Amino acid sequence: MFVDGGAAVNLMSYSLFKKLGQEDDELKKTNMTLNGFNGEATEAKELFSGELTVGNKTLPIAFFVVNV
């Protein structure tokens, strides 16, 4: 996973979401369409809100979960 602090959105694959031990009931439905740098559109099926810890800092963060 790569988190870009300057990005407009944060993405996480559904497979990584499951590998992290998360449950589907933690996801919120969304109808967001995301356009990548190559111009290809991807549907973000769900939104996951959680916390991200880097070093000794923990911040709230939201990820759009996509099937890739």
mmCIF file of the C-alpha atoms, coordinates in Angstrom:
data_MODEL
# 
_entry.id   MODEL 
# 
loop_
_atom_site.group_PDB 
_atom_site.id 
_atom_site.type_symbol 
_atom_site.label_atom_id 
_atom_site.label_alt_id 
_atom_site.label_comp_id 
_atom_site.label_asym_id 
_atom_site.label_entity_id 
_atom_site.label_seq_id 
_atom_site.pdbx_PDB_ins_code 
_atom_site.Cartn_x 
_atom_site.Cartn_y 
_atom_site.Cartn_z 
_atom_site.occupancy 
_atom_site.B_iso_or_equiv 
_atom_site.pdbx_formal_charge 
_atom_site.auth_seq_id 
_atom_site.auth_comp_id 
_atom_site.auth_asym_id 
_atom_site.auth_atom_id 
_atom_site.pdbx_PDB_model_num 
ATOM 1  C CA . MET A 1 1  ? 0.000   0.000  0.000   1.00 0.00 ? 1  MET A CA 1 
ATOM 2  C CA . PHE A 1 2  ? 1.223   3.506  -0.799  1.00 0.00 ? 2  PHE A CA 1 
ATOM 3  C CA . VAL A 1 3  ? -0.262  6.548  0.913   1.00 0.00 ? 3  VAL A CA 1 
ATOM 4  C CA . ASP A 1 4  ? 0.320   9.870  -0.830  1.00 0.00 ? 4  ASP A CA 1 
ATOM 5  C CA . GLY A 1 5  ? -0.409  12.690 1.596   1.00 0.00 ? 5  GLY A CA 1 
ATOM 6  C CA . GLY A 1 6  ? -0.979  15.081 -1.298  1.00 0.00 ? 6  GLY A CA 1 
ATOM 7  C CA . ALA A 1 7  ? -3.379  12.830 -3.202  1.00 0.00 ? 7  ALA A CA 1 
ATOM 8  C CA . ALA A 1 8  ? -7.027  13.790 -3.606  1.00 0.00 ? 8  ALA A CA 1 
ATOM 9  C CA . VAL A 1 9  ? -8.129  10.279 -2.560  1.00 0.00 ? 9  VAL A CA 1 
ATOM 10 C CA . ASN A 1 10 ? -6.598  7.215  -0.940  1.00 0.00 ? 10 ASN A CA 1 
ATOM 11 C CA . LEU A 1 11 ? -7.139  3.825  -2.593  1.00 0.00 ? 11 LEU A CA 1 
ATOM 12 C CA . MET A 1 12 ? -6.974  0.317  -1.197  1.00 0.00 ? 12 MET A CA 1 
ATOM 13 C CA . SER A 1 13 ? -7.611  -2.901 -3.072  1.00 0.00 ? 13 SER A CA 1 
ATOM 14 C CA . TYR A 1 14 ? -10.352 -5.122 -1.711  1.00 0.00 ? 14 TYR A CA 1 
ATOM 15 C CA . SER A 1 15 ? -7.862  -7.989 -1.428  1.00 0.00 ? 15 SER A CA 1 
ATOM 16 C CA . LEU A 1 16 ? -5.585  -5.891 0.816   1.00 0.00 ? 16 LEU A CA 1 
ATOM 17 C CA . PHE A 1 17 ? -8.595  -4.807 2.872   1.00 0.00 ? 17 PHE A CA 1 
ATOM 18 C CA . LYS A 1 18 ? -9.363  -8.493 3.547   1.00 0.00 ? 18 LYS A CA 1 
ATOM 19 C CA . LYS A 1 19 ? -5.685  -9.357 4.216   1.00 0.00 ? 19 LYS A CA 1 
ATOM 20 C CA . LEU A 1 20 ? -5.697  -6.693 6.930   1.00 0.00 ? 20 LEU A CA 1 
ATOM 21 C CA . GLY A 1 21 ? -8.431  -8.687 8.674   1.00 0.00 ? 21 GLY A CA 1 
ATOM 22 C CA . GLN A 1 22 ? -11.198 -6.167 8.074   1.00 0.00 ? 22 GLN A CA 1 
ATOM 23 C CA . GLU A 1 23 ? -14.869 -7.164 7.830   1.00 0.00 ? 23 GLU A CA 1 
ATOM 24 C CA . ASP A 1 24 ? -17.246 -6.122 5.055   1.00 0.00 ? 24 ASP A CA 1 
ATOM 25 C CA . ASP A 1 25 ? -19.619 -4.489 7.560   1.00 0.00 ? 25 ASP A CA 1 
ATOM 26 C CA . GLU A 1 26 ? -16.937 -1.816 8.113   1.00 0.00 ? 26 GLU A CA 1 
ATOM 27 C CA . LEU A 1 27 ? -17.431 -0.606 4.527   1.00 0.00 ? 27 LEU A CA 1 
ATOM 28 C CA . LYS A 1 28 ? -19.816 2.177  3.512   1.00 0.00 ? 28 LYS A CA 1 
ATOM 29 C CA . LYS A 1 29 ? -21.435 2.165  0.066   1.00 0.00 ? 29 LYS A CA 1 
ATOM 30 C CA . THR A 1 30 ? -20.353 4.858  -2.384  1.00 0.00 ? 30 THR A CA 1 
ATOM 31 C CA . ASN A 1 31 ? -20.979 5.566  -6.046  1.00 0.00 ? 31 ASN A CA 1 
ATOM 32 C CA . MET A 1 32 ? -17.714 7.415  -6.651  1.00 0.00 ? 32 MET A CA 1 
ATOM 33 C CA . THR A 1 33 ? -16.080 7.034  -10.059 1.00 0.00 ? 33 THR A CA 1 
ATOM 34 C CA . LEU A 1 34 ? -12.324 7.587  -9.995  1.00 0.00 ? 34 LEU A CA 1 
ATOM 35 C CA . ASN A 1 35 ? -10.218 8.518  -13.011 1.00 0.00 ? 35 ASN A CA 1 
ATOM 36 C CA . GLY A 1 36 ? -6.604  7.373  -13.006 1.00 0.00 ? 36 GLY A CA 1 
ATOM 37 C CA . PHE A 1 37 ? -3.639  9.178  -14.512 1.00 0.00 ? 37 PHE A CA 1 
ATOM 38 C CA . ASN A 1 38 ? -4.099  7.010  -17.622 1.00 0.00 ? 38 ASN A CA 1 
ATOM 39 C CA . GLY A 1 39 ? -7.656  8.322  -18.049 1.00 0.00 ? 39 GLY A CA 1 
ATOM 40 C CA . GLU A 1 40 ? -9.280  4.987  -17.214 1.00 0.00 ? 40 GLU A CA 1 
ATOM 41 C CA . ALA A 1 41 ? -12.360 5.137  -14.967 1.00 0.00 ? 41 ALA A CA 1 
ATOM 42 C CA . THR A 1 42 ? -12.650 2.818  -11.952 1.00 0.00 ? 42 THR A CA 1 
ATOM 43 C CA . GLU A 1 43 ? -15.708 2.382  -9.758  1.00 0.00 ? 43 GLU A CA 1 
ATOM 44 C CA . ALA A 1 44 ? -14.984 2.727  -6.044  1.00 0.00 ? 44 ALA A CA 1 
ATOM 45 C CA . LYS A 1 45 ? -17.462 0.301  -4.527  1.00 0.00 ? 45 LYS A CA 1 
ATOM 46 C CA . GLU A 1 46 ? -16.963 1.092  -0.865  1.00 0.00 ? 46 GLU A CA 1 
ATOM 47 C CA . LEU A 1 47 ? -15.447 3.580  1.561   1.00 0.00 ? 47 LEU A CA 1 
ATOM 48 C CA . PHE A 1 48 ? -13.432 2.445  4.579   1.00 0.00 ? 48 PHE A CA 1 
ATOM 49 C CA . SER A 1 49 ? -12.722 4.865  7.424   1.00 0.00 ? 49 SER A CA 1 
ATOM 50 C CA . GLY A 1 50 ? -10.038 3.914  9.879   1.00 0.00 ? 50 GLY A CA 1 
ATOM 51 C CA . GLU A 1 51 ? -6.763  4.979  11.411  1.00 0.00 ? 51 GLU A CA 1 
ATOM 52 C CA . LEU A 1 52 ? -3.283  4.861  9.929   1.00 0.00 ? 52 LEU A CA 1 
ATOM 53 C CA . THR A 1 53 ? -0.211  4.745  12.146  1.00 0.00 ? 53 THR A CA 1 
ATOM 54 C CA . VAL A 1 54 ? 3.190   5.778  10.810  1.00 0.00 ? 54 VAL A CA 1 
ATOM 55 C CA . GLY A 1 55 ? 5.926   5.812  13.406  1.00 0.00 ? 55 GLY A CA 1 
ATOM 56 C CA . ASN A 1 56 ? 4.401   7.307  16.533  1.00 0.00 ? 56 ASN A CA 1 
ATOM 57 C CA . LYS A 1 57 ? 1.649   9.259  14.743  1.00 0.00 ? 57 LYS A CA 1 
ATOM 58 C CA . THR A 1 58 ? -1.880  7.929  14.264  1.00 0.00 ? 58 THR A CA 1 
ATOM 59 C CA . LEU A 1 59 ? -4.262  9.783  11.971  1.00 0.00 ? 59 LEU A CA 1 
ATOM 60 C CA . PRO A 1 60 ? -7.847  9.214  10.839  1.00 0.00 ? 60 PRO A CA 1 
ATOM 61 C CA . ILE A 1 61 ? -7.977  8.310  7.158   1.00 0.00 ? 61 ILE A CA 1 
ATOM 62 C CA . ALA A 1 62 ? -10.531 7.200  4.581   1.00 0.00 ? 62 ALA A CA 1 
ATOM 63 C CA . PHE A 1 63 ? -9.809  4.759  1.752   1.00 0.00 ? 63 PHE A CA 1 
ATOM 64 C CA . PHE A 1 64 ? -11.874 4.082  -1.334  1.00 0.00 ? 64 PHE A CA 1 
ATOM 65 C CA . VAL A 1 65 ? -11.865 0.301  -1.739  1.00 0.00 ? 65 VAL A CA 1 
ATOM 66 C CA . VAL A 1 66 ? -11.616 -0.892 -5.343  1.00 0.00 ? 66 VAL A CA 1 
ATOM 67 C CA . ASN A 1 67 ? -11.538 -4.259 -7.097  1.00 0.00 ? 67 ASN A CA 1 
ATOM 68 C CA . VAL A 1 68 ? -8.337  -4.438 -9.118  1.00 0.00 ? 68 VAL A CA 1 
# 
